Amino acid sequence: MAAALAAAAVFVAVGDNRAMPTAAPEAELQPQAGRVGLPVRAADAGVVALLQPGDEVDVLGVLTDGVTGVVASAVQVLRVPDIDSAGGFLSSAADRTLVVLDASPADAVRLAAAQSAGPLTIAIRPA
C-alpha cells in the first residue's frame, strides 16, 4: 500500500481552495548510470508547464558555430518545477523555467555551452 501511495500524485491546497496535483518526492527520477542530472533553464515557462518527469525532449539552442540547432536529442526529463508556488521545489517566477534533464556527459557540455550563448528551447517528443 505504501508503495502505491508513494507513486501516486499528491494534492496540495493552494490559496484559492483548488487542489493542484504535484509529483510525490518519492517518485522523482534519477539519472541513468553514466549520465548526469543537468538543470537547464528553458526559454518558455509555458512549455515547461506541459512537461512531466519521464517525458522525452529535444533541446534547441545556439551551437558552437553560432547557428541554432538541436543541442541534445531524446533526453529524459527528470524533474520539473513544483506547481506549489508557496515554497515547493522552486518558488520564484524565474525558477518556473528550470528543468532537470538526464544528460550524457557530452550532452551536458553542449547544453552548458548553448545555455551560456542564449536561451534554450524545449521540443516535446511524441510519446
N, C-alpha and C positions, 0 to 999 in steps of 0.2 A: 504494500500500500504506500509506504514512504517513497519508494522509487517512482511510482506513478504520480504522486504529488509533486515530486521534485522535477519531473519532466513536464508537468502541466504548466500552463501560463497562470500567473497570479494576477490579481487585480488590486490596483491601488486607487484610493479615492482622491479625486482632485477637487480644487476649490469650488467648483460649481456642482458638486454632488454627482457627477457622472463617474462611472467606473471605467478605467482605461486599462487595457491589458499591457503587461510588460513581461519580458522573459525572466524566468526564475534564475537567480545567480548560479544555481547548481547546474543549469542547462547550458552554460556558456561553453563554446567550443574552444579547443586548444589547437595550436599549430601542429601539423603533422611532423613526423620525425624528419630532421634535417632541414626544417623550414623555420621561419620566424613569424611572430605576430607583429605586423608592422602597422602602426597608426598612420593614417593619411587623412588629410583634410580635403573633402570634396568641394567642388565649386558650388553645388546646388543642394541646399538643405531639403528641398522637395524630393529630390531623387533619394537622398539618404533615408527619408521617412518611409519610402517604399521598400527598403531593404530589410531582410531578416537574416539572423545567423544561419549559415548554410547555403545562402544564395551564391551563385557563381556570377562574377562580373568581369568585364574588361575595363581597364583604366587607360584613359587617353590623356595625353599631355604633351609638353614640348620635349622633343627628343634631342639628343646631343648635337644634331646638325641644325637645330633651330626650327625644324618642321614639326607640326603637330601630328601625332600618330599614336598607335597603340603602344603603351609603355609596358603593360603587363596584361596577359590574356588568360582567361579562365581561372582567376584566383577566387578563393572562397572567402566569404565574409565570416569573420569570427565574432565580431561584436559591433553593435550599433548603439547610438546614444539612447539612454533610458528616457522614456517619454515622461517620467516623473520629474517635472521641472522644479520641484521643491527640494532638490538636493540628491537626486539619484546619481547615476553614473556620471553624467555631465549635466550641468545646470544652466550655463550661460547660453545665450542665443548663438554665439560664435562656435561653441562646442557642439552644437547640434549637427555639424558637418563632419565630425570626426568619426572615422570608421576604422576598425582594426581588421586587417587582411592577413590571410595565410599566404606568405610570400616565400619563394625560394630566395636564397642569398643573392643571386644575380638579379632577380626581380626587385628585391629590396633596394639594391644600389641604383637601379634605373628609376624606381619610384621616388627615391630620395632626391636624385638629381633633377628629375622632372618637376617635383614639388617645389624645389628651390628656384626653378626657372619660371614658374607660373602655376595657375590653377589646374587642378586635375578634374577631369570629367569621368563619371562612372556610368558605364553602359551595362544594363542588366541583361544577362544571357537568359534565353528561354529555359524553362525547367525541363 
